[in-house]
Amino acid sequence: MSRPKKRKGGRVTPKGAGPTTRPPGVSRPGVSRPGVSRPGGPNPLGRGPKGPLDGPWLDQFDDDGDVDGEVGDGDTDVLARAGDAITTGHPAELLVLASTFAEAVADAARTDPLIPGSTDDELYSWRTVVDELTGSTRPETTALLHALRPFVPDEWNQVITAELSERHTPSLPAWISSIGEAEVTSVWCRSHDLGHDDDVFIGARWPTGQVLTLVVHVDHELGGSVQDVILMPADIDQVLRVFAAPADGPTSLTEVDLADARAQIAAAVDRWEQSSPRTLTDDWPTARPLLLWLLSRLPLGGPDASASGDSRT
């Protein structure tokens, strides 16, 4: 069967909240962005029950002027993106999609929201997100519910767990049910010797064998806050070999104690949250919940734990 068609009724980011440019003087880490490969071939999921997500998502997430079944301006709707993420065989894209939802919910609680319209509780609340996904029994929504579990508060995790216990989707690959079981294997930091910035590498591995490296860029000239995050679907040792190449100016690469890494990166996230104006990139802060979840997999006890608060979304 063909891959899921692009359907009207949902896009990953709200209108007006697409990729943003960085403020003057803010540079991106010196890495390429390989992306997650998308294997070809038939889609093993089939079509599933008819109908996309509905309710308030239709009005807010749909592009003006679309005809039925089409998506405008190059945007891909939620179900099609979830279907694509499943076929990659890697957790990265599905987690990014779920992290985007989680950040939209978190943005609704900010006093100065970054996403236009995110203060509308009918659109951006865990109740709305979970209700919409549990109201559709497609394989794509089942996969998204699994991917949301690392990010939702406990009460909604219980709702999702109960829902998933009643769903039977044998066509979904086994790695989806264990998507929240990543282990952080090591953390390394490449620091500029003049103290300008750091690139922190967080290596993760799933029980099903997939690996991921999250590269966190912390700019000390902008207060020591997180300025960008890049996901690389590769083993951390492989990524570090790439970063061992000469960079702009002298740098040093050192392994970081896991508890220290949790405290220090959480503090850098908090400093970004408290800054004004905040830096926005293609991947930040949409990957913020994903980063905080990986940090929660690390041990407590670092020196800056009390200062950072180590809070989740």
Number of C-alpha atoms within 10 A of each C-alpha: 10 11 17 18 15 20 20 26 25 27 22 21 20 21 15 10 13 13 12 13 11 16 12 6 8 14 12 14 18 11 12 8 10 11 12 17 12 13 11 9 10 11 16 15 21 14 15 13 10 8 12 21 21 15 15 14 19 15 13 17 19 21 22 12 9 12 10 10 10 18 21 14 8 8 17 19 25 24 25 20 20 24 23 19 24 26 20 16 19 23 23 23 21 26 26 22 22 26 26 23 23 25 21 26 25 20 23 21 14 12 8 10 14 16 18 14 18 20 21 11 14 14 22 23 21 20 13 17 18 20 14 17 21 19 12 18 18 23 24 25 22 23 25 25 24 21 25 26 20 23 22 22 13 11 9 16 18 13 14 21 13 11 17 18 8 8 12 11 15 9 10 17 15 11 18 21 15 15 23 20 16 21 15 20 15 19 23 21 21 19 18 17 12 9 11 13 22 23 23 24 27 25 25 23 19 18 13 14 9 18 22 22 27 24 25 23 26 25 22 15 12 17 12 21 25 29 27 25 25 22 21 22 23 18 17 24 14 10 19 16 9 11 15 12 7 9 10 7 8 10 17 11 16 11 13 16 14 22 18 19 28 27 24 20 25 26 23 22 22 19 18 21 16 11 12 9 9 17 20 17 18 16 17 20 26 23 24 23 25 25 21 20 19 20 22 17 16 20 14 16 14 15 14 18 20 11 12 18 12 20 13 17 16
